[in-house]
Every structure is written in structure tokens, then in C-alpha cells.
């Protein structure tokens, strides 16, 4: 996404705004699917800690069914949304280009969730480098694809903005296929996949997976939906603030994903230690991860603050867009810490198989606190686009506090229990 934003920026503010609009809508659906599958890594880690290889393969088959069913459902919903894009209040130019861009991205949902499903398996087994190497290859392929498909080469004139969407689509399909082939061919996973995939389907197992996955999906949805809504509100102020918002968000999202990676590692370590029946070690792993995530994001915040006038020039040379982005980066510099804190903490809670309370906390933080405050400050408080980002900051602060309290209480309860096993209320 960062590469797409940088390379689309050369097409101008309208193209960048169209990409921001389409990506914001698409990411709501994509992140819901990723959120649905995210708890699987901790479950695979718990199975790994229990050394139950047969159950691991059984779990993978059923999570694959969920990934495919979810992908198809989300694609249908996205296509059903297309006739109503005009209701989001964007300019005619942004709407025209963004609609086609969104249609192309829609077809990348299935490979994205296939990749995520197998990534949860390899991550849960402690083999996190596999997906990383494939992802790096996908990024390189996407950059090369962007160059040729956006601008063309020789007699091939390229597809402009849509070329970026095609490059993303191709990259995601190749990444999914490579990871799937690797998992089924690698000797290290052979013991997990001995059971025939035509064995009896276990609907109770699917229900258990959905019981954890759906609340987590809504946790992701509430957060990303809030940022997507912020992008829509930003579009009401015109193309320049929307383009600046996309620039700021692309960099903030990139650093945020480092914290998400630490959160995934935390969920795996916490799940593994819980599988071994050692909740004290699980809590130590979580607190170590939280300190790492918050510390890293604090450094990123300093970088955003001191480089706020230079970073936007990597994307565009439009003076107005750069000025708006510089203002946004001042706020992003503050909320980096809270963004990292909540990202790692929610990952740690997934390791404890706790997804329902984080979902409720996310809804309250972003939709009851964050967005209303942002809307009021922007349209009634006289702060304009800056008010929207202040609202997002308020939501992240609230989420980080609530999630931290939840983890402290729940982990303490596990440690106090005789065997470290309790039913989560």
C-alpha cells in the first residue's frame, strides 16, 4: 500500500484522492477478513505447545473453509456497494476513478485471505520468516508492476491509476499460491497434514473458530472503519486534504504494522505458553511485547514530528497538499505511542483467547468517542480537517487504556487459578 501511494502520487492529487477513497472502502472489507482469521495464529501456537500435530492439520482445513467462504461473501457485498458510491459525498472526479479502482481491488480479496489463512498456520508454528520472505517478494513484484502498468513501457501506454490496482491483484495471487504450495510441500509440515482433506467436516470446530474470529473481525472493523469514515469526512473538505490524509495515513499505517507484527508475535508466544500451562510466562511475554511496541512507536512519533515538512514531498510536489500533511503529522506523532500500545495489547489478548471484550472496547473507543469528537471538532469546533485527526487520537487513547486494563485483570486471573485455565466471561 505504501508503494502504491508513492507511485500513484505522480499522477496528481485527484488520482491520489481516488486511490484513498477506494482503498479506504476496500480495506474495511479486507481487514474484517484478516481479523476473522487473526486469532488462528494463537490457536495454532497453543496446539503447537500441546504438541498435537493431528489437531493442527484438522484446524487448518477448517480455517481454510472459513477463509474461502468469507472471501466470497465479502466480494459479493463489495459489488453490491458499487451502485451506491455516490452516497459517500466525494467529488465527481474522485468517484469516477475510484469506482473502477475498487472493482479491480475486489478480486484480490480471495488471494489475500488465502495467504492470511496459511500465514496464521506458519506463524503459529513459529515459522514467521516464511510469510515474510514471500511478502517481500510480493512487494518487489508490486513495485515493478506499478511502474510498468501505471506508466507503460515502449508502445505499451499503461493503465494509469488502474495499473496500480492490477499490480496489487497480480502480486496477491502469486503470494497466496506460493505460500500454499510451500506449506503442502515442505517436509517440516508433513506431520500436520497427514490426515486426508476429505475427512469428515466438523461444524462444531468451525463454530469454535468463528466464536473467536468474529469478535476479533469486528475489533478490526471498528478501528479500520473509523479511519475509513475519517477519510470520507476528509473528502468533504476537498481533494487536497483528502490527498494529504492518504499520505499521512500510508506512513502511519506502515509504522503501525510493525506494532501489529509485535502484537502477532505476542499472541503466538502467549498462546504457546498457555498451551504449556504456564500463564506467568505468557504474561511476561505480553508485557515485554507491549514495551517493545510502545517504545518503537514513540521513536516513530519523533521522526514524524521532526520530518513532517519533508515526508509529504516523497509523494507530491503540491504545496497545499504538503501543508495539510505536515499539520496531520504533528498529531500522528502523538498518537503513535497509543496506536502501538493498543495494537500489541489486543494481540496479547488474542493469545488468551479473549476477543469479545476487545471488540466492545474498540466499538466504544472509535465510534462512541473518536469519530463523534472528530466530527464535532471538524465541523462545529472550527478546526476543519485537523479536528478529524484529533478525534482519531482520542479514540486510540481510549482504546489503549481500556485494553491495557482488560489484559491486566485477565492475565492476573489466569495466574491466580490453580492450573491457569479459566472460562473467559
C-alpha positions as a printed NumPy array, in Angstrom:
array([[  0.   ,   0.   ,   0.   ],
       [  2.871,   2.368,   0.749],
       [  4.413,   1.635,  -2.659],
       [  1.037,   2.129,  -4.357],
       [  0.527,   5.514,  -2.69 ],
       [  4.019,   6.765,  -3.58 ],
       [  3.75 ,   5.681,  -7.223],
       [  0.166,   6.855,  -7.695],
       [  1.176,  10.242,  -6.268],
       [  2.948,  11.062,  -9.544],
       [ -0.474,  11.045, -11.278],
       [ -1.7  ,  14.023,  -9.253],
       [ -3.971,  14.855,  -6.322],
       [ -7.17 ,  13.585,  -7.972],
       [ -5.712,  10.129,  -8.657],
       [ -4.284,  10.015,  -5.147],
       [ -7.654,  11.004,  -3.702],
       [ -9.426,   8.36 ,  -5.797],
       [ -6.988,   5.708,  -4.582],
       [ -7.54 ,   6.887,  -0.997],
       [-11.316,   6.687,  -1.371],
       [-11.325,   3.237,  -2.992],
       [ -8.655,   1.822,  -0.678],
       [-10.461,   3.094,   2.409],
       [-13.634,   1.229,   1.421],
       [-11.805,  -1.902,   0.297],
       [ -9.68 ,  -2.062,   3.439],
       [-12.776,  -2.178,   5.63 ],
       [-13.754,  -5.471,   3.99 ],
       [-10.213,  -6.804,   3.769],
       [ -9.413,  -6.064,   7.399],
       [-12.656,  -7.71 ,   8.52 ],
       [-11.493, -10.915,   6.799],
       [ -7.983, -10.621,   8.244],
       [ -9.472, -10.027,  11.68 ],
       [-11.614, -13.127,  11.319],
       [ -8.525, -15.246,  10.685],
       [ -6.07 , -13.469,  13.016],
       [ -6.904, -15.473,  16.198],
       [ -5.988, -18.676,  14.351],
       [ -2.253, -17.984,  14.837],
       [ -2.625, -18.079,  18.616],
       [ -4.727, -21.241,  18.361],
       [ -2.122, -22.92 ,  16.159],
       [  0.535, -21.829,  18.675],
       [ -1.483, -23.356,  21.515],
       [ -1.823, -26.612,  19.561],
       [  1.923, -26.476,  18.878],
       [  2.571, -26.019,  22.606],
       [  0.42 , -29.094,  23.265],
       [  2.359, -30.987,  20.517],
       [ -0.922, -32.043,  18.91 ],
       [  0.1  , -32.3  ,  15.238],
       [ -3.029, -34.069,  14.02 ],
       [ -5.233, -31.352,  15.501],
       [ -3.107, -28.714,  13.783],
       [ -3.844, -30.109,  10.318],
       [ -7.504, -30.587,  11.2  ],
       [ -7.657, -26.957,  12.325],
       [ -6.016, -25.746,   9.094],
       [ -8.582, -27.457,   6.875],
       [-11.474, -25.83 ,   8.649],
       [ -9.902, -22.384,   8.799],
       [ -9.374, -22.626,   5.02 ],
       [-13.111, -23.198,   4.587],
       [-13.783, -20.071,   6.657],
       [-11.3  , -18.046,   4.582],
       [-12.892, -19.024,   1.258],
       [-16.472, -18.546,   2.462],
       [-15.606, -15.168,   3.962],
       [-13.832, -14.035,   0.765],
       [-16.755, -14.86 ,  -1.485],
       [-19.244, -13.195,   0.861],
       [-17.183, -10.01 ,   1.121],
       [-16.712,  -9.815,  -2.648],
       [-20.469, -10.041,  -3.167],
       [-21.005,  -7.271,  -0.609],
       [-18.401,  -5.062,  -2.257],
       [-20.013,  -5.411,  -5.677],
       [-23.388,  -4.666,  -4.12 ],
       [-21.9  ,  -1.419,  -2.784],
       [-20.714,  -0.116,  -6.172],
       [-24.03 ,   1.455,  -7.317],
       [-24.186,   3.473,  -4.091],
       [-20.717,   5.039,  -4.055],
       [-22.172,   8.445,  -4.835],
       [-23.746,   8.467,  -1.372],
       [-20.31 ,   8.958,   0.224],
       [-20.168,  12.587,  -0.886],
       [-16.931,  12.509,  -2.887],
       [-16.15 ,  14.796,  -5.833],
       [-17.153,  13.598,  -9.294],
       [-13.54 ,  13.126, -10.424],
       [-12.6  ,  11.076,  -7.363],
       [-15.765,   8.989,  -7.651],
       [-15.271,   8.191, -11.34 ],
       [-11.685,   6.972, -10.986],
       [-12.176,   5.376,  -7.573],
       [-15.088,   3.151,  -8.678],
       [-13.03 ,   1.264, -11.289],
       [-10.058,   1.062,  -8.932],
       [-12.295,  -0.525,  -6.285],
       [-13.696,  -3.115,  -8.705],
       [-10.211,  -4.352,  -9.547],
       [ -9.143,  -4.49 ,  -5.903],
       [-12.235,  -6.538,  -5.054],
       [-10.821,  -9.533,  -6.927],
       [ -7.761,  -9.522,  -4.675],
       [ -9.848, -10.38 ,  -1.597],
       [ -9.736, -14.14 ,  -2.14 ],
       [ -5.952, -14.45 ,  -2.558],
       [ -5.412, -12.041,   0.329],
       [ -7.391, -14.189,   2.744],
       [ -5.929, -17.435,   1.392],
       [ -2.487, -16.01 ,   2.102],
       [ -3.581, -14.88 ,   5.566],
       [ -5.007, -18.298,   6.4  ],
       [ -1.782, -20.121,   5.623],
       [  0.221, -17.331,   7.244],
       [ -1.647, -17.908,  10.521],
       [ -0.62 , -21.571,  10.31 ],
       [  3.085, -20.95 ,   9.645],
       [  3.207, -18.123,  12.187],
       [  1.542, -20.27 ,  14.826],
       [  4.143, -22.968,  14.232],
       [  6.831, -20.356,  14.948],
       [  7.921, -20.187,  11.28 ],
       [  7.271, -16.484,  10.742],
       [ 10.064, -15.936,   8.193],
       [  8.269, -17.952,   5.513],
       [  5.439, -15.461,   5.019],
       [  7.878, -12.578,   5.447],
       [ 10.072, -13.671,   2.529],
       [  7.051, -14.209,   0.314],
       [  5.671, -10.818,   1.316],
       [  8.978,  -9.123,   0.453],
       [  8.849, -10.788,  -2.953],
       [  5.267,  -9.596,  -3.35 ],
       [  6.247,  -6.006,  -2.519],
       [  9.065,  -6.052,  -5.088],
       [  6.741,  -7.532,  -7.711],
       [  4.116,  -4.916,  -6.881],
       [  6.603,  -2.055,  -7.319],
       [  7.758,  -3.389, -10.679],
       [  4.158,  -3.999, -11.711],
       [  3.213,  -0.467, -10.681],
       [  5.973,   1.019, -12.805],
       [  5.002,  -0.797, -15.991],
       [  1.222,  -0.961, -15.552],
       [  0.788,   2.671, -14.453],
       [  3.154,   4.413, -16.861],
       [  3.66 ,   1.774, -19.562],
       [  6.829,   0.968, -21.448],
       [  7.613,   1.435, -25.105],
       [  4.487,   1.023, -27.188],
       [  2.51 ,  -0.104, -24.127],
       [  0.948,   3.039, -22.665],
       [ -0.131,   1.591, -19.32 ],
       [ -3.423,   1.836, -17.423],
       [ -2.759,   4.904, -15.293],
       [ -4.317,   4.684, -11.832],
       [ -5.908,   1.305, -12.584],
       [ -2.474,  -0.131, -13.346],
       [ -1.669,   0.121,  -9.637],
       [ -4.746,  -1.958,  -8.787],
       [ -3.789,  -4.594, -11.379],
       [ -0.263,  -4.784,  -9.945],
       [ -1.701,  -5.347,  -6.47 ],
       [ -4.073,  -8.027,  -7.769],
       [ -1.3  ,  -9.968,  -9.524],
       [  1.037,  -9.73 ,  -6.538],
       [ -1.577, -11.01 ,  -4.087],
       [ -2.487, -14.01 ,  -6.221],
       [  1.137, -15.057,  -6.652],
       [  1.847, -14.64 ,  -2.933],
       [ -1.116, -16.827,  -1.996],
       [ -0.232, -19.582,  -4.455],
       [  3.43 , -19.69 ,  -3.438],
       [  2.652, -19.92 ,   0.289],
       [  0.011, -22.625,  -0.224],
       [  2.352, -24.727,  -2.366],
       [  5.185, -24.301,   0.123],
       [  3.125, -25.405,   3.138],
       [  1.873, -28.54 ,   1.421],
       [  5.289, -29.449,   0.005],
       [  7.601, -28.63 ,   2.934],
       [  8.754, -31.677,   4.971],
       [  8.601, -29.67 ,   8.209],
       [  4.782, -29.522,   7.986],
       [  4.221, -33.067,   6.766],
       [  3.174, -34.428,  10.161],
       [  0.457, -31.796,  10.411],
       [ -1.037, -32.658,   7.039],
       [ -1.15 , -36.457,   7.114],
       [ -4.918, -36.57 ,   7.54 ],
       [ -6.851, -36.623,   4.261],
       [ -8.647, -33.391,   3.489],
       [-11.745, -35.367,   2.565],
       [-12.257, -36.421,   6.183],
       [-15.489, -35.65 ,   7.999],
       [-16.225, -31.957,   8.278],
       [-16.531, -30.764,  11.875],
       [-19.092, -27.966,  12.123],
       [-18.501, -27.655,  15.867],
       [-14.859, -26.785,  15.201],
       [-15.914, -24.122,  12.695],
       [-18.272, -22.676,  15.319],
       [-15.422, -22.547,  17.826],
       [-13.183, -20.799,  15.31 ],
       [-15.907, -18.298,  14.473],
       [-16.602, -17.718,  18.149],
       [-13.083, -16.305,  18.45 ],
       [-12.756, -14.925,  14.927],
       [-15.937, -12.9  ,  14.55 ],
       [-15.466, -10.643,  17.594],
       [-11.866, -10.075,  16.531],
       [-13.034,  -9.277,  12.99 ],
       [-15.351,  -6.638,  14.4  ],
       [-12.495,  -5.272,  16.519],
       [-10.502,  -4.753,  13.327],
       [-13.588,  -3.482,  11.535],
       [-14.406,  -0.881,  14.157],
       [-10.88 ,   0.552,  14.04 ],
       [-10.352,   0.475,  10.282],
       [-13.962,   1.535,   9.703],
       [-13.298,   4.582,  11.866],
       [-10.269,   5.522,   9.77 ],
       [-12.233,   4.891,   6.565],
       [-15.015,   7.125,   7.858],
       [-12.405,   9.746,   8.672],
       [-11.216,   9.566,   5.059],
       [-14.771,  10.064,   3.831],
       [-15.223,  13.094,   6.081],
       [-11.878,  14.406,   4.873],
       [-13.16 ,  14.191,   1.296],
       [-15.936,  16.641,   2.211],
       [-13.241,  19.302,   2.623],
       [-11.928,  18.781,  -0.917],
       [ -9.267,  16.895,  -2.851],
       [ -6.183,  18.439,  -1.204],
       [ -6.993,  17.463,   2.42 ],
       [ -8.035,  14.003,   1.219],
       [ -4.754,  13.508,  -0.665],
       [ -2.815,  14.743,   2.387],
       [ -4.799,  12.368,   4.578],
       [ -3.834,   9.439,   2.329],
       [ -0.151,  10.385,   2.502],
       [ -0.213,  10.699,   6.275],
       [ -2.195,   7.527,   6.757],
       [  0.045,   5.481,   4.449],
       [  3.127,   6.258,   6.544],
       [  1.299,   5.995,   9.871],
       [ -0.117,   2.632,   8.776],
       [  3.335,   1.392,   7.808],
       [  4.804,   2.046,  11.256],
       [  1.588,   0.756,  12.85 ],
       [  2.033,  -2.585,  11.083],
       [  5.38 ,  -3.019,  12.834],
       [  3.479,  -2.782,  16.103],
       [  0.883,  -5.205,  14.717],
       [  3.735,  -7.608,  13.948],
       [  4.9  ,  -7.388,  17.559],
       [  1.287,  -7.986,  18.606],
       [  1.132, -11.103,  16.431],
       [  4.374, -12.339,  17.989],
       [  2.868, -11.683,  21.404],
       [ -0.302, -13.634,  20.564],
       [  1.835, -16.572,  19.389],
       [  4.078, -16.59 ,  22.46 ],
       [  1.149, -16.106,  24.832],
       [ -0.832, -18.863,  23.108],
       [  2.164, -21.21 ,  23.144],
       [  2.812, -20.667,  26.864],
       [ -0.881, -21.089,  27.665],
       [ -0.809, -24.374,  25.731],
       [  2.052, -25.443,  28.01 ],
       [  0.03 , -24.393,  31.059],
       [  2.343, -21.522,  32.05 ],
       [  0.265, -18.307,  32.332],
       [  3.024, -16.458,  34.221],
       [  5.408, -16.852,  31.273],
       [  2.564, -15.833,  28.947],
       [  2.085, -12.6  ,  30.885],
       [  5.805, -11.86 ,  30.853],
       [  5.926, -12.346,  27.071],
       [  2.961,  -9.993,  26.641],
       [  4.419,  -7.204,  28.785],
       [  7.754,  -7.487,  27.003],
       [  5.959,  -7.164,  23.665],
       [  3.895,  -4.203,  24.837],
       [  7.046,  -2.367,  25.939],
       [  8.709,  -3.105,  22.59 ],
       [  5.71 ,  -1.939,  20.568],
       [  5.141,   1.275,  22.506],
       [  8.863,   2.095,  22.532],
       [  9.237,   1.617,  18.789],
       [  6.186,   3.734,  18.028],
       [  7.47 ,   6.508,  20.294],
       [ 10.603,   6.711,  18.154],
       [  8.468,   6.777,  15.008],
       [  6.434,   9.603,  16.501],
       [  9.577,  11.672,  16.965],
       [ 10.538,  11.019,  13.354],
       [  7.116,  12.092,  12.079],
       [  7.251,  15.3  ,  14.099],
       [ 10.698,  16.469,  13.02 ],
       [ 10.303,  15.347,   9.385],
       [  6.703,  16.492,   8.97 ],
       [  7.573,  19.042,   6.29 ],
       [  9.793,  16.716,   4.276],
       [  7.907,  13.403,   4.292],
       [  4.983,  14.604,   2.106],
       [  7.435,  15.676,  -0.618],
       [  8.199,  11.983,  -1.19 ],
       [  4.701,  11.71 ,  -2.671],
       [  3.717,  15.014,  -4.273],
       [  5.017,  18.5  ,  -5.04 ],
       [  1.637,  20.187,  -4.493],
       [  2.247,  22.934,  -1.903],
       [ -1.292,  22.8  ,  -0.453],
       [ -1.244,  19.012,  -0.033],
       [  2.19 ,  19.182,   1.651],
       [  0.965,  21.888,   4.059],
       [ -2.061,  19.839,   5.128],
       [  0.009,  16.662,   5.559],
       [  2.539,  18.493,   7.747],
       [ -0.294,  19.508,  10.101],
       [ -1.612,  15.952,  10.238],
       [  1.85 ,  14.543,  11.021],
       [  2.025,  16.673,  14.177],
       [ -0.991,  14.796,  15.545],
       [  0.198,  11.423,  14.26 ],
       [  3.444,  11.965,  16.169],
       [  1.452,  11.902,  19.419],
       [ -0.9  ,   9.023,  18.733],
       [  1.836,   6.673,  17.508],
       [  2.5  ,   5.592,  21.086],
       [ -1.152,   4.844,  21.829],
       [ -1.612,   3.141,  18.456],
       [  1.289,   0.816,  19.196],
       [  0.108,   0.159,  22.732],
       [ -3.394,  -0.886,  21.689],
       [ -2.146,  -2.962,  18.723],
       [  0.167,  -5.1  ,  20.856],
       [ -2.256,  -5.389,  23.759],
       [ -5.096,  -6.646,  21.569],
       [ -2.673,  -9.231,  20.137],
       [ -1.766, -10.351,  23.654],
       [ -5.451, -10.736,  24.488],
       [ -5.9  , -12.935,  21.401],
       [ -3.247, -15.207,  22.875],
       [ -5.541, -15.595,  25.887],
       [ -8.45 , -16.405,  23.522],
       [-10.115, -13.15 ,  24.557],
       [-11.759, -11.428,  21.588],
       [-15.248, -10.416,  22.726],
       [-14.318,  -7.708,  25.234],
       [-11.712,  -6.122,  22.923],
       [-14.421,  -5.905,  20.25 ],
       [-16.761,  -3.995,  22.563],
       [-13.931,  -1.741,  23.687],
       [-12.981,  -0.975,  20.091],
       [-16.55 ,  -0.004,  19.233],
       [-16.787,   2.284,  22.24 ],
       [-13.362,   3.873,  21.652],
       [-13.684,   4.635,  17.961],
       [-17.413,   5.036,  17.328],
       [-18.628,   6.477,  20.632],
       [-15.54 ,   8.557,  21.475],
       [-13.247,   9.038,  18.449],
       [-15.481,   9.737,  15.462],
       [-18.053,  11.931,  17.261],
       [-15.266,  14.067,  18.752],
       [-13.565,  14.318,  15.361],
       [-16.816,  15.284,  13.634],
       [-17.624,  17.925,  16.248],
       [-14.151,  19.482,  16.209],
       [-14.008,  19.478,  12.398],
       [-17.451,  20.855,  11.575],
       [-18.535,  22.7  ,  14.714],
       [-15.285,  23.427,  16.557],
       [-13.713,  25.324,  13.684],
       [-10.689,  23.035,  13.357],
       [-11.568,  21.618,   9.935],
       [ -9.587,  18.547,   8.73 ],
       [ -7.244,  18.76 ,  11.743],
       [-10.23 ,  18.091,  14.032],
       [-10.8  ,  14.718,  12.361],
       [ -7.29 ,  13.59 ,  13.266],
       [ -7.722,  14.83 ,  16.836],
       [-10.822,  12.642,  17.078],
       [ -8.823,   9.627,  15.894],
       [ -6.253,  10.411,  18.574],
       [ -8.972,  10.46 ,  21.242],
       [-10.218,   7.069,  20.087],
       [ -6.755,   5.493,  20.203],
       [ -6.045,   6.852,  23.682],
       [ -9.326,   5.42 ,  24.961],
       [ -8.72 ,   2.028,  23.325],
       [ -5.186,   1.696,  24.7  ],
       [ -6.344,   2.424,  28.25 ],
       [ -9.306,   0.038,  28.193],
       [ -7.382,  -2.829,  26.562],
       [ -4.474,  -2.471,  28.993],
       [ -6.83 ,  -2.705,  31.956],
       [ -8.526,  -5.764,  30.44 ],
       [ -5.233,  -7.59 ,  29.914],
       [ -4.027,  -6.832,  33.423],
       [ -7.211,  -8.172,  35.003],
       [ -7.498, -11.271,  32.802],
       [ -3.837, -12.33 ,  32.991],
       [ -3.867, -11.896,  36.76 ],
       [ -6.945, -14.11 ,  36.953],
       [ -5.189, -16.862,  34.988],
       [ -2.117, -16.754,  37.205],
       [ -4.221, -16.993,  40.353],
       [ -6.114, -20.02 ,  39.062],
       [ -4.766, -23.406,  40.089],
       [ -3.956, -24.676,  36.571],
       [ -4.055, -21.454,  34.543],
       [ -7.305, -22.466,  32.875],
       [-10.476, -20.451,  33.296],
       [-13.617, -19.807,  31.313],
       [-13.468, -16.256,  29.934],
       [-16.597, -14.289,  30.698]])
